[in-house]
Amino acid sequence: MRRTITALITLTVLPALMVVATLAPRLMRSATKPPASCDNDRHDAITKDAQYRRRRKTVLKNTRRLAFVVMSMAGLLIALSVPAHAASDQLSGRAFVDTAGACPAPPAGYDDFPPIVMTGSLTGCWYTKILSSKQTSSGVYLETGQEIFVGSLNGGAEGTFGTTYRFESKFDPATGTEIRGRCQHPIVTGTDDFAGATGRVDFKDIIATPVTYMYRGHISLR
């Protein structure tokens, strides 16, 4: 869209501005050009001088109007070429590990954790690729990686978006039971209905049997 409008400016407005710049001096010269022959009669001279003045005013007025129209067109097309602010949607909902086979097979490389079923603003499946992990003797567990969501936003058309993530949690060193956990997911890529997506999704682990998740965030689509 922006390329189309830029082409319109190049093909229409700029040539029009050049025409105005070229014709304006010529029109001004023609408006002030003295007559081919001068009458010695003072009354006729005054009459012709008044005619030249009126002609000059008319040319000036028309030139200004043309320039104003052309500049207005240029301003409108330039304004249209500026991208509008992306529409932003707030995200919220719940998620759980897929134990019933509801999700399709994960994309290649995104099978390091069972698929997560997403409900709420996002409806679909969430897949994980772990890139690094670290656990301390005190029970702190840190993990980073990439994740992909496949599904829809608020019941719309389906697409995918990818995120990076950082997971932080605390486990009981004696039993290995999770005490708390949270994860931040900046959105970095998108396809189909999520093309150009940016935003962030934050997960919080709900400690129970089984562990489920609550998420909140925002997503902007262009």
Contacts in CASP RR format, 6 or more apart in sequence:
PFRMAT RR
TARGET T0000
AUTHOR 0000-0000-0000
METHOD contacts of the structure
MODEL  1
MRRTITALITLTVLPALMVVATLAPRLMRSATKPPASCDNDRHDAITKDA
QYRRRRKTVLKNTRRLAFVVMSMAGLLIALSVPAHAASDQLSGRAFVDTA
GACPAPPAGYDDFPPIVMTGSLTGCWYTKILSSKQTSSGVYLETGQEIFV
GSLNGGAEGTFGTTYRFESKFDPATGTEIRGRCQHPIVTGTDDFAGATGR
VDFKDIIATPVTYMYRGHISLR
2 81 0 8 1.000
2 83 0 8 1.000
5 77 0 8 1.000
5 80 0 8 1.000
5 81 0 8 1.000
6 81 0 8 1.000
8 77 0 8 1.000
9 74 0 8 1.000
9 77 0 8 1.000
9 78 0 8 1.000
9 81 0 8 1.000
12 73 0 8 1.000
13 70 0 8 1.000
13 73 0 8 1.000
13 74 0 8 1.000
13 77 0 8 1.000
16 70 0 8 1.000
16 73 0 8 1.000
17 70 0 8 1.000
17 71 0 8 1.000
17 74 0 8 1.000
20 63 0 8 1.000
20 66 0 8 1.000
20 67 0 8 1.000
20 70 0 8 1.000
23 63 0 8 1.000
24 63 0 8 1.000
24 67 0 8 1.000
27 59 0 8 1.000
27 62 0 8 1.000
27 63 0 8 1.000
28 56 0 8 1.000
28 59 0 8 1.000
28 60 0 8 1.000
28 63 0 8 1.000
30 59 0 8 1.000
31 52 0 8 1.000
31 55 0 8 1.000
31 56 0 8 1.000
31 58 0 8 1.000
31 59 0 8 1.000
31 60 0 8 1.000
32 52 0 8 1.000
32 56 0 8 1.000
35 48 0 8 1.000
38 45 0 8 1.000
39 45 0 8 1.000
39 48 0 8 1.000
83 222 0 8 1.000
86 198 0 8 1.000
86 220 0 8 1.000
86 221 0 8 1.000
86 222 0 8 1.000
87 220 0 8 1.000
87 221 0 8 1.000
88 218 0 8 1.000
88 219 0 8 1.000
88 220 0 8 1.000
89 121 0 8 1.000
89 153 0 8 1.000
89 154 0 8 1.000
89 218 0 8 1.000
89 219 0 8 1.000
89 220 0 8 1.000
89 221 0 8 1.000
90 121 0 8 1.000
90 216 0 8 1.000
90 217 0 8 1.000
90 218 0 8 1.000
91 121 0 8 1.000
91 122 0 8 1.000
91 201 0 8 1.000
91 215 0 8 1.000
91 216 0 8 1.000
91 217 0 8 1.000
91 218 0 8 1.000
91 219 0 8 1.000
92 120 0 8 1.000
92 121 0 8 1.000
92 215 0 8 1.000
92 216 0 8 1.000
92 217 0 8 1.000
93 118 0 8 1.000
93 119 0 8 1.000
93 120 0 8 1.000
93 121 0 8 1.000
93 122 0 8 1.000
93 214 0 8 1.000
93 215 0 8 1.000
93 216 0 8 1.000
94 119 0 8 1.000
94 120 0 8 1.000
94 212 0 8 1.000
94 213 0 8 1.000
94 214 0 8 1.000
94 215 0 8 1.000
95 116 0 8 1.000
95 117 0 8 1.000
95 118 0 8 1.000
95 119 0 8 1.000
95 126 0 8 1.000
95 203 0 8 1.000
95 212 0 8 1.000
95 213 0 8 1.000
95 214 0 8 1.000
95 215 0 8 1.000
96 116 0 8 1.000
96 117 0 8 1.000
96 210 0 8 1.000
96 212 0 8 1.000
96 213 0 8 1.000
97 114 0 8 1.000
97 115 0 8 1.000
97 116 0 8 1.000
97 117 0 8 1.000
97 210 0 8 1.000
97 211 0 8 1.000
98 114 0 8 1.000
98 115 0 8 1.000
98 116 0 8 1.000
98 117 0 8 1.000
98 125 0 8 1.000
99 114 0 8 1.000
99 210 0 8 1.000
101 115 0 8 1.000
102 117 0 8 1.000
102 125 0 8 1.000
103 115 0 8 1.000
103 117 0 8 1.000
103 124 0 8 1.000
103 125 0 8 1.000
103 127 0 8 1.000
104 125 0 8 1.000
104 150 0 8 1.000
106 115 0 8 1.000
106 127 0 8 1.000
107 127 0 8 1.000
107 148 0 8 1.000
107 150 0 8 1.000
109 129 0 8 1.000
110 127 0 8 1.000
110 128 0 8 1.000
110 129 0 8 1.000
110 146 0 8 1.000
110 147 0 8 1.000
110 148 0 8 1.000
111 127 0 8 1.000
112 128 0 8 1.000
112 129 0 8 1.000
112 130 0 8 1.000
113 127 0 8 1.000
113 128 0 8 1.000
113 130 0 8 1.000
115 125 0 8 1.000
115 126 0 8 1.000
115 127 0 8 1.000
116 125 0 8 1.000
116 126 0 8 1.000
116 127 0 8 1.000
116 128 0 8 1.000
116 213 0 8 1.000
117 124 0 8 1.000
117 125 0 8 1.000
117 126 0 8 1.000
118 124 0 8 1.000
118 125 0 8 1.000
118 126 0 8 1.000
118 149 0 8 1.000
118 151 0 8 1.000
118 215 0 8 1.000
121 153 0 8 1.000
121 154 0 8 1.000
122 149 0 8 1.000
122 151 0 8 1.000
122 152 0 8 1.000
122 153 0 8 1.000
122 201 0 8 1.000
122 215 0 8 1.000
123 151 0 8 1.000
123 152 0 8 1.000
123 155 0 8 1.000
124 149 0 8 1.000
124 150 0 8 1.000
124 151 0 8 1.000
124 152 0 8 1.000
125 149 0 8 1.000
125 150 0 8 1.000
125 151 0 8 1.000
126 147 0 8 1.000
126 148 0 8 1.000
126 149 0 8 1.000
127 147 0 8 1.000
127 148 0 8 1.000
127 149 0 8 1.000
127 150 0 8 1.000
128 145 0 8 1.000
128 146 0 8 1.000
128 147 0 8 1.000
128 165 0 8 1.000
129 145 0 8 1.000
129 146 0 8 1.000
129 147 0 8 1.000
130 143 0 8 1.000
130 144 0 8 1.000
130 145 0 8 1.000
131 144 0 8 1.000
131 145 0 8 1.000
131 146 0 8 1.000
132 143 0 8 1.000
132 144 0 8 1.000
132 145 0 8 1.000
133 141 0 8 1.000
133 142 0 8 1.000
133 143 0 8 1.000
133 144 0 8 1.000
134 141 0 8 1.000
134 142 0 8 1.000
134 143 0 8 1.000
135 141 0 8 1.000
135 142 0 8 1.000
135 171 0 8 1.000
137 173 0 8 1.000
138 173 0 8 1.000
139 170 0 8 1.000
139 171 0 8 1.000
139 172 0 8 1.000
139 173 0 8 1.000
139 176 0 8 1.000
140 168 0 8 1.000
140 169 0 8 1.000
140 170 0 8 1.000
140 171 0 8 1.000
141 167 0 8 1.000
141 168 0 8 1.000
141 169 0 8 1.000
141 170 0 8 1.000
141 171 0 8 1.000
142 166 0 8 1.000
142 167 0 8 1.000
142 168 0 8 1.000
142 169 0 8 1.000
143 165 0 8 1.000
143 166 0 8 1.000
143 167 0 8 1.000
144 164 0 8 1.000
144 165 0 8 1.000
144 166 0 8 1.000
144 167 0 8 1.000
145 164 0 8 1.000
145 165 0 8 1.000
145 166 0 8 1.000
146 162 0 8 1.000
146 163 0 8 1.000
146 164 0 8 1.000
146 165 0 8 1.000
147 162 0 8 1.000
147 163 0 8 1.000
147 164 0 8 1.000
147 165 0 8 1.000
147 185 0 8 1.000
148 160 0 8 1.000
148 161 0 8 1.000
148 162 0 8 1.000
148 163 0 8 1.000
149 160 0 8 1.000
149 161 0 8 1.000
149 162 0 8 1.000
149 163 0 8 1.000
150 158 0 8 1.000
150 159 0 8 1.000
150 160 0 8 1.000
151 158 0 8 1.000
151 159 0 8 1.000
151 160 0 8 1.000
152 158 0 8 1.000
152 159 0 8 1.000
152 193 0 8 1.000
153 193 0 8 1.000
153 194 0 8 1.000
153 219 0 8 1.000
153 221 0 8 1.000
156 193 0 8 1.000
157 192 0 8 1.000
157 193 0 8 1.000
158 192 0 8 1.000
158 193 0 8 1.000
159 190 0 8 1.000
159 191 0 8 1.000
159 192 0 8 1.000
159 193 0 8 1.000
159 194 0 8 1.000
160 190 0 8 1.000
160 191 0 8 1.000
160 192 0 8 1.000
160 194 0 8 1.000
161 187 0 8 1.000
161 189 0 8 1.000
161 190 0 8 1.000
161 191 0 8 1.000
161 194 0 8 1.000
161 197 0 8 1.000
161 219 0 8 1.000
162 187 0 8 1.000
162 188 0 8 1.000
162 189 0 8 1.000
162 190 0 8 1.000
163 185 0 8 1.000
163 186 0 8 1.000
163 187 0 8 1.000
163 188 0 8 1.000
163 201 0 8 1.000
164 185 0 8 1.000
164 186 0 8 1.000
164 188 0 8 1.000
165 183 0 8 1.000
165 184 0 8 1.000
165 185 0 8 1.000
165 186 0 8 1.000
166 183 0 8 1.000
166 184 0 8 1.000
167 181 0 8 1.000
167 182 0 8 1.000
167 183 0 8 1.000
168 181 0 8 1.000
168 182 0 8 1.000
168 183 0 8 1.000
169 178 0 8 1.000
169 179 0 8 1.000
169 180 0 8 1.000
169 181 0 8 1.000
169 182 0 8 1.000
169 205 0 8 1.000
170 178 0 8 1.000
170 179 0 8 1.000
170 180 0 8 1.000
170 181 0 8 1.000
171 177 0 8 1.000
171 178 0 8 1.000
171 179 0 8 1.000
172 178 0 8 1.000
172 179 0 8 1.000
178 205 0 8 1.000
178 207 0 8 1.000
178 211 0 8 1.000
179 207 0 8 1.000
180 205 0 8 1.000
180 207 0 8 1.000
181 204 0 8 1.000
181 205 0 8 1.000
182 202 0 8 1.000
182 203 0 8 1.000
182 204 0 8 1.000
182 205 0 8 1.000
183 202 0 8 1.000
183 203 0 8 1.000
183 205 0 8 1.000
184 200 0 8 1.000
184 202 0 8 1.000
185 200 0 8 1.000
185 201 0 8 1.000
185 202 0 8 1.000
185 203 0 8 1.000
186 199 0 8 1.000
186 200 0 8 1.000
187 197 0 8 1.000
187 198 0 8 1.000
187 199 0 8 1.000
187 200 0 8 1.000
187 201 0 8 1.000
187 219 0 8 1.000
189 196 0 8 1.000
189 197 0 8 1.000
190 196 0 8 1.000
190 197 0 8 1.000
193 221 0 8 1.000
194 219 0 8 1.000
194 221 0 8 1.000
195 221 0 8 1.000
195 222 0 8 1.000
196 221 0 8 1.000
196 222 0 8 1.000
197 219 0 8 1.000
197 220 0 8 1.000
197 221 0 8 1.000
198 219 0 8 1.000
198 220 0 8 1.000
199 217 0 8 1.000
199 218 0 8 1.000
199 219 0 8 1.000
199 220 0 8 1.000
200 217 0 8 1.000
200 218 0 8 1.000
201 215 0 8 1.000
201 216 0 8 1.000
201 217 0 8 1.000
201 219 0 8 1.000
202 215 0 8 1.000
202 216 0 8 1.000
202 217 0 8 1.000
203 213 0 8 1.000
203 214 0 8 1.000
203 215 0 8 1.000
204 213 0 8 1.000
204 214 0 8 1.000
204 215 0 8 1.000
205 211 0 8 1.000
205 212 0 8 1.000
205 213 0 8 1.000
206 212 0 8 1.000
206 213 0 8 1.000
206 214 0 8 1.000
END
